[in-house]
Structures are given as C-alpha cells and as structure tokens.
Amino acid sequence: MIDNLAKLAINSGGSITPLIIPGELIDGTGLCNVSLFKEENGDIIANIRHVHYTLYHSEFDQKFNCKWGVLSYLNPEDDIHLITGNYLCKLNPDTLEVDSFQKIDTTKNDITPIWDFHGLEDVRTFRWDDKLYVCGVRRDVKDNGEGRMELCEVEWGKNICIEQTRDRIEVDPHTYLEKNWMPIFDMPYHFVKWANPLEIVKVNPEDKSTQTVKKGTLNIISSETVIKKEDKIKLPLGLRGSSPVILFGDKGDRMCITHETDFFHHPGMMKDAHYYHRFLIWDKDWNVKSLSKPFKFMGAMIEFCCGLLVQDDNLIMSYGYQDNAAYALKMPIKTLNELEWEDFSTEIENIETITWHEPLIYNPLTDKLKVPFEGLENITKNYSQCYQDMFVLSCLNGKRNGTYLEIGAGHPYYGNNTALLEEFGWRGASLDINPASGQSWEENRPNGNFILQDAITTDYIQLCKSNGLSRYIDYLQLDIDPSYNTLQALKNIPLDVLEFGVITYEHDFYIDKDETCRKESREILQNAGYILVASNISPDKNSPYEDWYINPKYVKGYKNEEKFKKILFAKDYMING
C-alpha cells in the first residue's frame, strides 16, 4: 500500500496546493472534502466543505470525551451539533489556489434541523444540462438521523450564490443511510450508487412529489436502477464512492476514486477509523479494467477525496485531511504506472477493512434456500444483515405467531432480524438504549413493541411478564455494541429460567479481536444446552461477527455440516450455489 500518494506525485513532477478561505469567515474551524468540476471554458470549480468543529483523536490520552467515540468533535461554542456549510470557489487553473469564493446560501429551502449533523455533507459539484448542481447527503430532517442524497440546483454569479432547488432522491424506504453516490459527469442525472456490485441509478428531477416531516416539507424526486451487474472478477466488497466518475483516455473508459473504511476499537472499546482510497477504471461497457491497491494521500487516519478531473497530462485530485484542511493534488497521469494494481488473474483478498455492509437480500427468483420452510413462497423480501430472519424461520419451519426477544433493536427494518417475523404474525419485545431508534420505530414500525431500556440492567423475568411473553421464547437476538456490552447483556439473562428456540449472538470478533468475549459467550450458551450450528457468520467472507445457536428441545433436524469453518459466509450457509 502507498501511504503517501502526494509525495509520489510531487517527486513525479506534480504539486500540492492548500485550499484556503480566510479564517475569520470560518471561525478558525475546518475545511475539508473538496469536490472539483471543470467547465467547458477550462475554469475549475470547487466546492469546499466547511465543518464547524475541530477533529481530535483521543484514543490514546482520552483528553476529550465524545458520544461518537474516540473521534472528538470540538466546537467553538461547546455545541454538540456537527454543522456543515459549503463554499463554491473558482480555482486558478495554473496554481490551483482559490481565486474567488462564495458561501452557498441555503436559507430559501432550509427547515429546522432535528439531528446532530446539520447541513449537506460531502458535496460533489457538476453541471448537467447547463445547470449547476451540488449533490450530497443530508441527515438533519428526521430525528433518527436517516440519510438521503439530495440534488440541489445553485444559481451562481458575481454577486449571487443561492440554492434555488432542493430535491431529496427517493430510495428504498427501508435503507437507513444513502451517501457518496458518484455523479457520472458525461451522463446527466446518472450516479454510480455502488461500485461493487456495480449499480447505476438515474434520477428524474421532473418526477416530483412531497413528503411531510416534523419541521417542514421535502421535495422528493424519483430514481431507478438502470445498470446492475456482478463483475466477472472478484473485487473487494468494501468499495464505496468518493470522487465523481470522469471520462479517461480516448477509448471511452471511465475512472473514479473509491474509498474503504477500516473501523476498529481502541482499548477503551470505542470506534475509530482509517480511510483508504483506490483508483478504479471501467471500460465503455462498465466492465472493470483496473483497480489500484489501496493508498493514502498523506498518511493521515482520516482523509476523504471528493474531486477528480483531467487537466492536460495530469490528474487533479482534491481531498480533506483530518476534517481540518483541504488540498488539491496535481499528479502526472504517467505516475499511475508507478502504483500497484490488483491482479485479476487470481482472487483479490480484501484488505482488513470493516465496513457497513448492505443486508444480504433473499431473491426468490434466483435463490434456493438450503432449508426451506412453510410460507417461503410468500416472501418477497427479508431485512436481516445476513439472513438471520430466514435462519430463524428455517429452524422453526415457518412458524406462525411465534415470539421474540430482540436485544439491540436498531433500525425497524434496515438490517433488522424481526421485521420479517412480524409478517408471520410474531410478537415480542425490542430493546434499545438509543432514543433515535425509538423515534424511527414510532414512525416506521408503529405496531412493533419498542422498549427504550438498558439491556445490561434489565430484569428479564419482569420484562417478559409485562409484555405477555412466556418463559419459552422462540427467538433471542443479542446485538449491542461493543462486544463486551453484548456479553454483559447475555450474562444478565437468567438462562436457567428463560428458554429460547433459536439464538443469534453478535460477538463482533472482526472488530474487537476479543477472543475472551467470543469464548465466554460460547461457554455460557453451550453450558445452557444450546448447540452452536453456525459459527463466525460473515457478510463478506472476511468479517466474522456472529454465532447461531439452536435449542435441540425445540428445533429438530437442523443440520450443520460447516460449523467448524473459521469464517462462514452467510450466503454459502443459507443458499444453494
């Protein structure tokens, strides 16, 4: 891996330019995550994100405490809110310095924010049909932090820089967070939504509706998937969007920069992150031609690229550094030959990155469940991260009107293990300590039984009594962060009194690397008579995070031929190849 692309670029004849806006205008806080676009006349347009905080890594000395983890966000006013503004700028085409800048005035379309993150984040800017657009993710209009991409037209002139329209892009309502879609510069209103597997969507600004939220009304525009394909070669699963997609070369190829995020826990069990980037090149038919090995721009833990363009014989990239500085990097195109590239003749092994994986969705048209159950033919969609809901129904032969205890409710649908069970008439109790989760359940799954409660201190006997649950419950889910907390919740459940038919236990070994938590949970459950039928379930063949158990008193004939695998890919375990 190249840990300093900037140094390589400069040594090859390139240059690096800090992108600066006077400190008195930004209160001395951070600039980052710059996007780039080149007009037909050669003008280079940039959008620079302004964040009203300073990022501080506290994983070593714990100088600051922050609800988001060891990444402490320090605001001048000691405010908890993370506020984003955006500046449109013209860059000097020779030096890449900021020649002029104007803050985008969003007051015409603003509604009162009700989430901790305020504003349009990680903007890409471009021109389609002679209209100047910015596009990014907004998370402040719902109090559960749900994120959606927004496409906004901006009127920009000598004395004006105003957001005229703001359209929220319609997606599957069960997804919690959509971000980092990559606009395709030469294909108006098209975005690469996912790099692997490739999914390209087209939005239609003319197909509008409205949606009422607590503090106002949103304009919604439609989107549809127009290209979706599995690559014939094996790509790392964690590829996410970064730069826009640009034409590259004279054969119709397209290039972008992707990113991966490596989450880990420091000794205090809080999450931090490293960011890595790669160059990705498709041919004109959207087949992958080349993928670089990961690189860092300047070696920092947090770097993020939102800009890429070709200028003469150079690539111009723009990125943020630790959310506190913004840079434009010029690199001769020939320098690409000095990078390491993946060999597609053999299977690519993922670098050790931890990403938020999209749920593995059962497709009744193409998938054949290894252990089918009654009512399978009526399922059009499941919701779990790794088929947990399908596993439960397989174990209990599609049981109707079952019961569950869901510890770690999370989102009511996205990656949720009980939403499908509810469609089979199941009822239960869903615990979570996060009030935002409760609000999301109230809005999206009002018939569910969400309970705002600390799973570590809950009296489970009383909980069952007060929620109409017997001492036998069909399904127990244990999934709270970090893994130590999940273990404490397990220890708090009186397994000598309460019995369960099926248990899914999230040990998160891939994050914590904590053998003690995984080992202790297995000892507790196996000593209580539960059989470990699938260990180290993974969504991507690289991230062992969960164990699945059955109670032989209530689950008969469920075979497990693969329980001794070190990592068990969920799709291989559940679906016939």
N, C-alpha and C positions, 0 to 999 in steps of 0.2 A: 504494500500500500504506500502511495506517495503521501507524506504527511505535510508537505508544503508546496502546493502547486504554484503559488505566487513566486517563490524562489526559482523554481524551474523556468517559469515564464520569463522572468527578468533576465536570467542567465542566457535565455534563448533570444534576447533582443526585445522583450516586451517591457511593460511598465505597470506600475500600480498607482492609483490616484485616490486619495481620500476624498469623499464627497461630503462637503461641509455646508451647513446652514448656520448663520450666526447664533451663538449660544444664548444671547438674550431673547431670541424668539422661541427657543425651545426649553427655556428654564434650566439649561445645563444638563438636560436628560438625553436619552439615547436616540440615535439614528441607526437604522438597520434595514435589511431585507429589501434591496433596491431592485426594481424591475427596469427593463430597457426596451425601447422601441425606436426603430429608425424610420423617419418619414421618407417619402419618395425624393424630396429635395436634399436628402443627406443629413437633415437635423436629427440629433439624437435626443430622444425624450426619455426622461427617467421619472419614476415615482419613488420617492424615498419615504419609508415608514418612520414616523416619529412615535416613540413609546415614552410615556410619561412616568418612567421609572428607571432605576439602575439595577442591573442584574448582578447578584453577588452569590458566588459559590461558597456555601457554608458547610460543606461536607466534612471538613477537617477540624475547624475550630468551633463550629456551631455558634458563631458570634451573633447570628440573627436567626430567629425562628420564623417560619413561613408556612401557611397551610398547604402550599403547593409542593412542599418537600424541601430539599436542601438548596434548591434554587430560590434564593430570597429575592423578592422584587421590592426594592426600596423606593418609595415615592417621596417627593419633597414635602408633601403635606401629611405624611404618615397615613395616607389613604390606602384602603385595601383594594381599590379598583385599579385594574391594569388598562390604561387608556391609550388608544391609538389614534393618531391623526396622519394625514398624508399630504406630501408636498409634490406637486408637479414641477419638474425642472427641465431646462434646456442645458445640455452639456456641450462644452467646447469640443468639436469633433477631433481636434488635434491633441489637446491635453486631457480631455475627459473631465476637466474641472467643471463645477457648477457655474454656469454663466448667469442664469436667472432662475427664480423660484417663486411659486405662489402656493399657499396652502389651499387645498380644496375645501370650499365652503359647502357643508352638507346640511345646513340648517333647514333648507326647503323641505327635506324628506325625513329629518330626524324625528324619532319618537323617543320617549323617555326610556333609557336603558334600565334593565332589571336583572342583569347578570354581572358578575365581577369583571368580565372582559368587555370593554367598551370600544366600539368603532369597527371599521372594516380592516381586517388584518391580512398581511402578506399579499398585497395588491400586485397584479400584473396589469400593464397598460398596453394598449394597442389601438389600431384604427381598422374598423370594418365598415364598408360602405360609406366611406368618408365621414364616419362618426367616431369621435374619440371616446374610448371606453376604459373604465377600470373595472377589474373583477377581483374579488377576494371573498373571504369568509367572514360572516357576522354571527355573533353568538349572544347578543345582548337583548334580543326582543322577547325571549322566553326565559322564565326563571329556572329552567332546568339546564341552561347552557347549550341547548341544541344548536348545532352549527349548520349553516346553509351557505352555498355560494350565491353571491349577488353580482349582477351585471348592471353597471351604472354608466350612463352617458354623461360626459362632462363638457360643458361649454368653457373654452379656454381661449383667452385673448390677452391683449396688452393689459387691460385693467379688470379682467374678469376671470374667475376660476371657480365655477359653480357646478355642483352635481345637479343636473336637471332631472334625470330619471333614476329610479332605484327599483330594480326588479329582482326578486328572490326566485331562484331556479328550483322548480318543482322536482322532487325525487321521491323515492320510496319513503313513505312516512315512518317506516319502522327503523330507518337508519338514524343514528344519533348525531354523527358528525360527518359533514362533507367539506373538504378543503383541498387546496392545492391542485385543483383542476388546471391543466396546462392548455392555454389557448393555442390554436394552430393558426399562425399568422396568415397563411395563404388560403385558408378555408374559413370564410366568415361564419361565425356562430357555431363553430365546432371546437370541442375540447377533448383532449385525452384525459379521461376520468381516471383510468387505471393504466399503468404501464405493463403490468403483468398480473393476470392475463390482460391483454390489450382490450380496452373498451373506449370507444369514441362516441361521444354524445353530441347531438345537435340541439341547440335551444332555439326557441321561436319567440322573439320579443313581441310579435303581433298577437300571439295567443295568450291573452292575459285574463287573470281572474284576481279576486281579492281574498284575503284571509284576515279575520279579526283576531287580534291578540289583546292582552290586558291593557296595554297603553296606547293602542292605535290600530291602524290597518296597514297590511302589507300588500304590495303588488306581486303577484305570482305569475311567472311565465313557464311554459311547458318545456320539457326536454324529452328526447327519445334516443335510445341507443341505435346507432346506425352501423357501427362496426364492432364486432366482438369476436375474438379469435384466441385460441390457445396456440402458443408458439410451438413449433416443431422441435425447438431446442429447449433445454432446461435453463430457466432463468431464476435468479434469486427471488424469493417471494416477497421480500420487503421493499420493492421498488416503489417509491412514491414520487409524486410530481414536485418539480422545483421550477425550472425555467419554462418559458413558452417553448413551443415547437417551431423550429425555423427550417427553411429550405437550406440544404447544404450540398454544395457541389453542383455539377451540371447534368446529373443523371436522375434528378427528381427525388434524391434522398432527403430525409428529414432528420434533424438532430435535436436533442434536448439534453438537459442535465436532470438527473433524478437524485433523490436523497433517500437515505436509510437512517433510522434512529436506533441507537443501542441504549436501552434503558437498563439500569442496574440499581441495586440497593447498596448504599454505603453502610458501614457498621451500625448506624443508628436506624437502619431499616427504612430509610426514606429514598424516594426515587430521584435520580439524576439522569442525565442523558449525554451521549455523544452523537454528533451528526457526521455523516459521511456522504459524499457525492460520487456520481459516476456519469460519464458521457454515454449516451445511448443513441444509436443510429439505426433508422429503418430505411428500407428501400421504398420505391414509389408505391408498392403494393402493401406496405405496412408489415413486411417481414423483417425481423431483426437481423441486421447485418453485423453490428459490432456493439460490444458492451465493454467499457473500460473496467478495470479493477478499481476499488474504492480509493478516494483521495480526500484530503483535507486541503482547504485553501491556504490557511496559515497555521494550522495545528491547534486551534482552539477547540474546546469541548463543544461549543455551540456556534456554528456557522450555518448560514442559510442563503442559498442562491435563488433569486427570482428573475435574473436577467441574463439573456444570451443573444448576441447578434454577430453577424459577419461584417467586418469593415475591411475592404481590400483583402489583404492576405492574413488578416488577423481575426481571432475570436475576441469579442469583448464580453466579459462576464461581470456581473455585479452581485454583491452579496453583503450580508450583515455579519458582524463579528461580535459575539457575546452580547447581542442586542444593544450594543453601545457605540458601534462605529459602522460606517458604510464605505465600501470600496468598489472601484471599477478596476478590473484587471484586464490588460491587453496582453494577449498571447499569440505569437505567430502560429498559424494553422499547422505548420510543419512540426511543431512541438508535440502534436498528437502522436507522432511516430515514436516519441520517447516514453510514452506511457505504457503501462502493462495492460493488456487486453485479455479478456476471458477466451479460453479455448473451447469452442463449441463442439469440438470432436469428442469431448468427454463431458460427463455431467458436472455442472458447476456446483460446488459446495457453498452453501450460504456462509458468509462471514457471521460471526457470533453477534447478530443483532436481534433485538427484541422489539417487535412492532405490534401495533394494534391490528390484529388480523380480522378481516371480514369473516362473518359467520359462514360455515360450510353449509350450503343450502341443498337439501334433497330435491332432486329433479325427477318427478315421477315418470317422465318420458324416456329418460336415459339411464337412471339409476335403478339397480336391483338390490333391495335390502337383503342382507345375508340371513337375517332372522325376521321374516315378515310377521305381521300381526293383523288381527281383525280391524277393519276400518282404514287400513293403509291406503286403499284405493281412493279414499275421500280426501286425502291430504294433498293440498296444493302448495303449501309452503311450511317449512319449520323455521324456528327462530334461534335455536341454540348456536353457540360458538362452534361446537364440534359434535353435533348430532346427539347431545345429551337427552333431549326430549324424545328423539327416536329410539335411543337406547332404552329409556325407561318403558316406553310403550312396547318395545320388543320383548323385554323381560316379563312384562305382565300381560302379553297378548292383547294389546289394545284395550286394556281395562277401561270401562266407563265408570264415571262418578267416583274416581279414586281421591286420595288425599295427599297433600304435600306440605312439607315444612321447608321454606326457601330462605336460607340464611345468606344474605347478600343479594338483595332483590335487584339492584342496579336499574337499568332501563326496563320499562314494562314489556317491550318487545325485542329490541335490538340485542342480540346475544343472550336472550332470556330463556331459561330452561322450563318454565311453567306455562308460558302463553299458549303453546300448543295443547298442553294437558287440559287447560281450561276449556278448549274447544271440544274435548272429550268429556266434559261435564265435571272435571275435577274441581276441588275447592281446597283451600288451605290458608296458610299464613306466610306472608312475605316480609322479612325483616330487613331493615337497612338503617344505618345511622345517619345517612345523608338526607337532609331536608329537601334538597333539589330533586332527589329521586322520588320522594313522596309527591311533590308537585307534579312531576311527569306522570306518575301513576294516576293521580287525580284527573289529569287532563286526557290521558290516552287510554287508560285501562281502569275506568272508574268502578267496574264490578269486581276488580281484584281486591284482596284484603291486605293492603299495605300497612305495616306497623313500623313507626319510627321508634327504634329501640336498639340498644347496645347488645349485640349477640353474646358478648363475653360475660355480661352480668345478668342476662335474662333468666328468670325462673321458668324453665320449660314445662314443668308439670302444670303450673298455673296458666301459662300461655295456652297450652292445649285445652285445658278446661274452659277458659274464657272464649276460645274460638271454635268450640264444638268439635275438637279433634280427640280421637280415642288414643289409647296407649299404643296402638298399632297404626302407623302411618306408612302409606305406600312408598313415598319418595322423600328423601332428605338430600338437599343441596347444601354444601358448605363451600362458600366462596366469598371471603372478605380479604382485604389487604391490610398489612402484608401477611406472609405465610404464618408468622408467629401468632398473629391475631386469630387466624383460622384455626390453628391448633388449640388456642385457649378456648375458643368457642366450642370445639369438639369436646374438650375436657369438661366443659360446663353442662353438657347434655347427659342426663342420667340414663346411660345405655342399659342399665340393669332394670329400668322401669319402662322406658320407651323402646319400641321396636320399629324397624323400618324394613321395607321390602328391597329397595334399591337405594344406593348412596353414591353420589358423585362428590368427590373431595378434591378441591383445588389446592395442591401443595406448592405450586409456582416454583418448582425447583429450577427451572430455566432462568429465572430472575435472581432468586436469592442464593442459589447454590448451597442451600442449607439442608444438609443431609439429616441433621437432627430432627427438624420439623417433619420431613417426609417419613423418616424411620419411626418416629414416635406415633404419628397418625396411623401408620400401618399396624404397629403393635397393638394400639388401642382397639382398632376396629376388628382385627383378626382375632384378638383375645375375646372380643364380644361375640364371636361366632360368624362374622361376615367373611365372605370369600372374595378375594381380590381377583376379578376376572379380566381386567384390562388395566395395565399399569403404564404410567408415563404417557398418557394420551397427549398427542400433539396436533396442532392445526396445520403444521407445515413440515413435518418430519425432522424438525430441528429444535423444537421448543417444548420439552416435556413439562407439562403443567398440571396434570390431573390424574387421579386414580378412580376406577369404577368398581363398585362392590355390589354383591347380591347377598340376600339372606336365604340360605337353602331351605328354610322352613316355608317360605312363601314363593320362591322363584324356582321352578323345576325345569330341568332340561336345557338350561342355557349353557352352551359350550364355549370354551375359550382355549383355542389352540395356540394363541400367540402371547400368552401372558408373561412369558419370560423374555420378550423383546425388551431391549434397553429403552427404545423410544417407539411408541406405537402410533403410527399415523392414523388419525381418526377415520379418514375415508377408507383406508385399507381394511380397517377393522369392521366397519359397518356396511360397506358397499362392495358388491362383487365387481371385480375389474372387468 
